[in-house]
Amino acid sequence: MTKSIARNSEQRGFTLVEVMVALLIIALSLTGIAVTMSGMLNNATALRERTYASWIAQNKIIEIRASGAIPETGETSGEVDFANSEWAWRSVISETGIENFYRIDVSVSWPDAEGEIRTVTGFAGEPVAPGQANRIWIAGAGQRGGNPGATN
């Protein structure tokens, strides 16, 4: 009878040390998961902000192109409400060295913030009749004596 009591006492369960080690491993694992999830949330938020900023900048470039007028060189800025948030934008229109063809740089940030979230560059030129741009391109290539896509 003493042999069966001895066997049962050896098989009763975990010691306090084993339980504490298991809890420590679980706590460290959960901490690692929480840190990873926090990083993923921060990355998702930053990606959303950059995406919205790109859309705002592209919208400003399209507004300038859609006006149908030759843009004036210089800098303009403003604020816009987009996706339930206030955003600040700044556009810089500069000459490219090609007559009636302009570069448009639009930067988007948070209002009163120093850094920019996103800058998008576009181009606008004097409106021409449909198909006219291709004829100008081909004529220019003929004057250079090469293919329209070739660079000399």
N, C-alpha and C positions, 0 to 999 in steps of 0.2 A: 503494500500500500504506500509506502514511502517513496517507492520508485515512481509511481504515477503522479504523486504530488510534486515531486521534483521536476518532472517533465512539464507539467502544466504551468509551474511558476516560471520556467524558462520561455514559454511560448505566450505569455500574457499580452505583449504589445510593445510599443516603442518606448524608448527611454526619453527622458526630458531633453537630453542633448540632441537626440535624433529629431525630435519635433522642432526644436529651436533652429537647427540647421535647415530643415525643410522650410520653415517660415522665412528664414533669411533668404533662401534661394527664391522663393515666391515673391518676396518684397523687392528684391533686386530686379527680377524679371518684370514685374509690374511697373517699376520706376522706368526701366528702359523702354517699355511700350508707351508709357505716358510721354516721355521725351520725344520719341519718334512721332507720335500722333500730333504733338504740339508743333513740331517742325513741318509736318505735312500740312497742317492748317495754315501756318504762316506762309508757306509756299503757295498754297491755293489762293490766299488773299492777295499776295503780291502778283500772281498771275492774272487774277481778275482785274486788279487795278491797272496793270499794263495793257490788258486787252481793252478795257474801257477807254484808257487814254489814247490808244491807237485809233479807236473808232472816232473819238472826238476830233483828233487831228485830221483824220481822213475826211470827216464831214466838213471841216473848215476848208480844206483844199478843194473839195468838190463845190462848196459854195462859191469860192473864188472863180473856179473854172466855169460854173454854170451861169455866172453873171453875164457872160458873153462880152465883157469888156476887157480891154488890155489892163492888167493889174498895174497899180502904181508901186514903185519901189518904196520901201520903208518898213516900219515896224508898227504893228497894231496888237492890241491885247484886249482881253475881256474875260468874263466869267460865264459859265454855262451850268445849268442844272441838268445832270445826266445820271440816270440810275439812282435816283433819290440821294444824290450827293452833289455838292458844289465843286466845280473844277475851274481852274484858271488856265487860260491858253494864251500863247504869244506867237504871232506869225511874223516872219521876216521874209519880205519879198526882195529879191536881188536880181541883178542882170546876170546873164550867162555868157555874154559875149556874142550871142546870136541875136540878130535884130528881132524884136518883138517876141522873144522867148525868155521866160523868167523862171527862176528857181523860187520855190515856196518851202520854207522850213517852219513847221508848226510844232511848238513844244507845249506839253500839257503837264500840269502839276497841281498840287493842292493849293488852295488860296493861302497866301502868306507863307508859303514854304520856299526854301531856297533851292532844293534839288528838283530836277525834272524827272517825271515818271517815264515819259516817252517823248521822243522827237521823231516826226515823220517828215520826209522830204517828198515834194512833188514838183511838177513843172506845169506851166501854163503858157500859152502863146496866143497870138492873134488868131481869132477864129477864121477859118477858111472854108470855102465851099467843099462839100463832100467829094472826095477823090482828088482834090487839088494838092493835098500834101504829098501824095504818091507821085504826081507829075513833077512837082518841085524836086523831090528826092531823086527821081530818075534823071531829070535834066541836070542836076548838080553832079551826078555820077558821070554823065556824058562829058561834062566840061572837064572833069578830072581825068577822064580817059580810063575809067575802070568800072568795076561792078558796083552797084548801089550799096552792097554790104561790105565792100572792101575798104580798108583804110590805107592811105598813102603816107 
